[in-house]
Amino acid sequence: MNKDNSILVYGATVDQETRCIHYHTRKDIIAIKFRCCQKYYPCYQCHNESENHAIRVWKKQEYEESVVLCGVCRHQFSITDYITKGQCPQCRSTFNSNCSRHFQLYFEM
């Protein structure tokens, strides 16, 4: 797999697979590009601790934008794939299913 380590992930990351101080289980391996600042963060808390603006959620008509980053293989993929598949479309790494509790913080539901 081709890891693109040139993609910067901001926030309080604790490893190269995008885990952060807030969410760091084995399956916490994604970062989301925030619509408001176009920066990848592992979670909304990392964003809010680093930025001085409110989060702007991705609109439903933008769900095909590649704004989710797999921390394992560094593949960027769509919101639709993230919400519906629960795993990376490239390397098949499984994501934390509990993240769905926070979807409304990132995506128009």
C-alpha positions, 0 to 999 in steps of 0.5 A: 500500500502506498502511504501518502505521509505528505497529508498533514493531520493536525491536532493532538495525534499520538501516532502515525495512524491518526489516533489522538489523545481523545480517541485512541483505540485500535480502530480509531484510525481515521481523520476528517478534512473539516469543511470550515478550514480544509484541514484534517483532524482526528476528531472534533475535539482536536479541531476545537482545541486548535482552531478559533472558528466553529465547525461547518458540517459537510452538506449531503450534496458533498458526500462524494467528496474525498474528505476522510483519510484512513490512518493505516494506508493513507487512502482518501475516500468519500463521506458516503463510503465512510458512513456506509461501509465501516472500513477503508475501501482500499486496505479494509481496515475496520473503523470504530463503529462508535464514531457514528454517534458523532456523525452529525458534528461532521456531516449533515444528516 
